Amino acid sequence: MNILRTITLSAFLATALSAAGQGKTVLTAETIDYTGQKIYIDCIQTPAYSAEFDYAAGETATYTFAPTRQVGMLINSRTLVIVAPGDSIHAKVRYTDPKNVSVTFSGTPSAVAANRLYQKVQALKKSMRYRSQLLSCVTLDEKPAQRIAQSRQLLEKTAAFVETAKDKVTPEAAAYVMAESEGLAYLSFMEYPKMYAELRKLPIAEQEIGDYWALMDSVELRADAASLSCPEYVSMLMRYVAYTNEKAADGTYTMPQKLEDIYREMAEGLEGAQRDAVLFHLLTNFIRGGKEVERAEPLIAEYRQKYNINKDYIAIIDGLME
């Protein structure tokens, strides 16, 4: 996708999605000890909201837009800032070395509290050495029992952080922060024992994790808009469908690989807002891949007619397909 096309698409989507906005949102990014030439600001929920700025030491990048709901904005693909309609927030991002970035916030009190809460959970994961990439855990020979225990600890501590901050943050921000930890933890429950068994050749029955098929028994899945805007949570929902189908098939299940087969499995395995969010992410990720995009057209038509609830989703898909 060329630069002109990207700008046109972003402008089109921003106009469409901000029509019902509740006020301008202002995000300012002050970067310290940054070595890049550009400052990039991108929304993880939609390509409608994105900007780039020439970087000059001492200057602050200011991005003003009008989201219809809470979104997460990435600064230089690394620092997530949670913002809601009408927020004004300043992020001071310090690049101490290529692997370490610290950030402080000022501005709208609820936005500042939300982002401090989010960063507190990120610091927790760092202190726990809780890796987001499961393949890295296998490479380092992290035992499944340890990963599952760590995941439960992450959930417990995140819930405690959210409870402490609940009077300062919006319900949407609290849901997003909790959903991200749940997405990572529940994916670990379902995916890591299988992955470890395949790559380390240790059968699940010998991993000392108890009943693999009972790990998700007490889980209540989320269906609120804020949680479903979290990519980690949506990815977990997709794995949950495969997990439940595999459990029901008693060893005869084969995970689908083709877009059409994955789409059908997700459509049949979920309902309502969960299905809407998962199908949207499946279709947009395929379209952005840029190969055989025409294969998505009949699925989009069915999705539009039968499953779409969030009209922002279909506006984004239409924009990507133009």
Stockholm file with secondary structure:
# STOCKHOLM 1.0

chainA/1-322         MNILRTITLSAFLATALSAAGQGKTVLTAETIDYTGQKIYIDCIQTPAYSAEFDYAAGETATYTFAPTRQVGMLINSRTLVIVAPGDSIHAKVRYTDPKNVSVTFSGTPSAVAANRLYQKVQALKKSMRYRSQLLSCVTLDEKPAQRIAQSRQLLEKTAAFVETAKDKVTPEAAAYVMAESEGLAYLSFMEYPKMYAELRKLPIAEQEIGDYWALMDSVELRADAASLSCPEYVSMLMRYVAYTNEKAADGTYTMPQKLEDIYREMAEGLEGAQRDAVLFHLLTNFIRGGKEVERAEPLIAEYRQKYNINKDYIAIIDGLME
#=GR chainA/1-322 SS CCHHHHHHHHHHHHHHHTTTCSSCEEEEEEEESCCCSEEEEEESSCTTSEEEEECCTTCEEEEEECCSSCEEEEETTTEEEEECTTCEEEEEEEEEETTEEEEEEEESHHHHHHHHHHHHHHHHHHHHTCCSCHHHHHHTTCCHHHHHHHHHHHHHHHHHHHHHHTTTSCHHHHHHHHHHHHHHHHHHHHHHHHHHHHHHCCCGGGSSCCCGGGTTTTCCCCCSHHHHTCHHHHHHHHHHHHHHHHHHHTTCCCCCCSHHHHHHHHHHHCCHHHHHHHHHHHHHHHHHHTSSGGGHHHHHHHIIIIICCCHHHHHHHHHHHC
#=GC SS_cons         CCHHHHHHHHHHHHHHHTTTCSSCEEEEEEEESCCCSEEEEEESSCTTSEEEEECCTTCEEEEEECCSSCEEEEETTTEEEEECTTCEEEEEEEEEETTEEEEEEEESHHHHHHHHHHHHHHHHHHHHTCCSCHHHHHHTTCCHHHHHHHHHHHHHHHHHHHHHHTTTSCHHHHHHHHHHHHHHHHHHHHHHHHHHHHHHCCCGGGSSCCCGGGTTTTCCCCCSHHHHTCHHHHHHHHHHHHHHHHHHHTTCCCCCCSHHHHHHHHHHHCCHHHHHHHHHHHHHHHHHHTSSGGGHHHHHHHIIIIICCCHHHHHHHHHHHC
//
